[in-house]
Amino acid sequence: MRRIILLLLFAFGIVSHFAYADTESDSLDALFERLKTAPDASASEPIVKSIKKIWLHSGSDTVDLLMDRADAALENQDLPLAIEILDRVITLEPDWAAGWNQRATVFFLMDDYRRSMADIAETLKREPRHYGAISGMGLIFLHRGDKKHAYDAFERVLAIYPQLETAKNAVNQLRPDVEGLPL
């Protein structure tokens, strides 16, 4: 009986989004495992591309259109418009990490680090492995002069995505200030 009910719910599209989310989550888990063990940057690229494709799938044509418009506003450096559009994205899809992360990015570009950090926290509640959000956190710590927390953030990124060159460079540059110079 339960199976028949599930089939009917799928037929009417009622649980298709949730089923996709489960499949998406399983797929993301596998991709992140592969990302951790990728031997080099070129092996990481297709994995990262697949992760981003899943992350950017909102499940809503309306939200996808709004994200395209927010991206266009960002490209045209109309940051207030981008924020206004992203506010709508988050209202429509409050559980979608990509909306929060994109708004965090715009706040960062506006030098509004407090609101950017708040949106990064929301992103990480929804996707704790979001290396882009964690990298943004590291950059905010750097802008605040907090090298220790920046270093920790970039180390956290490397635990997720070991081949990310920008995180490697940040860790290497911050290491002497945080850990001290070798004897």
N, C-alpha and C positions, 0 to 999 in steps of 0.2 A: 504494500500500500504506500509506504513512504517513497519508494522508487517511482511509483506512478505520479505522486504529487510533485516530486522533483522534476520529472519529465514535463509535466504540465507547466510548472513554473518556468522551466527553460523555454518551452514553446512560446510562452507569452512574454518572454524577455524579462521576467521579474527578478530572476537570480543570475542572469548572465553576467552582470557587472561583478557580482561577488565571486562567481566562479572564475572569471578572468583574473580577479585580484588574487585568488589562491594560486592559480597557475603562474601569475606574474611574480608572486612572492617566492614560489619554488624556483622559478627560473632565475630570479635575482640572487637567491642564495647560492645557486650553482655558479653563476657568473662571478660573484664575489670570491668564491673559493678559487676559481680559475685565475682571477686577477691577482690574488695573493701569491700564486705560484708561477706567474708568467716570468719567463727567464730574462726578458728584456722589454724595452719600450715598444718595439715593433710587434711583439707578441701580445702586448697589452692593448694596443690600439683597437683591434676588432672587438675585444671584450668590453672596453670602455664605450665603444659605439653602441653595442647592444644594451648596456646598462642605461645609457642616456636615452635610447629609444624607448625603453620601458618607463623610465622616469618621466619622460615628456608626454606619455600617453595619459591624458586626463580622463578619458572615457566620455567626454562631452564635446560635441561639435561646437557648441556655444563657447565653452571655455577655451577650446583650441583657437577659435577665431579671436577671442579677446587676447589670448597670449600673443598671437601674431600681431595684433594691433599694439600691444604693449611693447613688443620687440621693435616695431616700426617707430613708435614714439621714442624709445631709447636710442635707436639709430639716429633719429633726428634731434637728439639731445633735448627733447621735451620731457624732462624728468617729472615735472608735476603731473602731466597727462599720463605718463607711464604708471605713476603711483595710483592715480585715480582708476585706471583700468585694472591694475593688479588688485586693488581693493575689491573690485567686483569679482575678479577671478576667485579670490579667497572666500568671498561671501558665498559664491556658487559651489565651490569645491574646497571646503575648509580642511579636509583631510589629505589634500594633494600637496605633497612636499614641494613640488616644482613651483607652485604659485608663491609659496612663502619664500623660497630661495630666490626667486627672481625679484621679488619686492625687496628682500634683504640687499641684493646687489644694487638696486637703484638707490636705496637709502645710503649705502656705502658711497656711491658716486656723488651723492649730495652732501657727503661728509657728516651724515647723521648716524654716527656710530652706535648710539644708544638704541635707536629703532632698528638699525641693521642687525645688531646683536640679538635683539628680541625676536626678530624674524628668523634668524639663524637657529635660535633655540626652538622655535616652532617647527622649523624644517627638520631638525634633528630628533624631535619627538616623533615625527612621522617616518623618518628614514635616518637612523643613527649612523649608517655607513656613508652618508652623503659627504664625500671627500671634498666637494666644491664648497659646501657650507662650512666645513671645518677649516678649509684653507682661508675662507673669508674671515673666519674668527681669528685665525693667526695673523692675518693682515691688520685687522682692527687692533689686536694687541700690540703689533709693531707700531702702528700709528700713535698708540697711547704710550709708547716707550716701555712696554712690559715685555721684555725679551724672554723672560722665563716662560710666561704663559704662551707666547708666540711659538717658542721652541716646542713646548709640550703639544700644542695644536698641530704643528707640522709633523711631529713624531707620530701623532695619532693618525694623520693622513697616511703616512708611510706604512703604518700597520695595516691599513686597508688597501692601499694602492702603492706598493713598494717601488714601482718604476716611474712615479710621477716626478719628472725632472725638477719642476719648480719647488716642490716640497723638499727634495734632496738638497737643492741649492740653499734653500732657506735654513735647513737644519745645519748644513756645513758652515754657513756664515754665522749662525747664532751660537754654535757649539762653544767656541772659545769664550764668549761672554757669559754663557750659562754654566759650562762645566769647568772653565778655566783652561789655561794653556798647558800643554803637556810639558813635563819636566825634561 
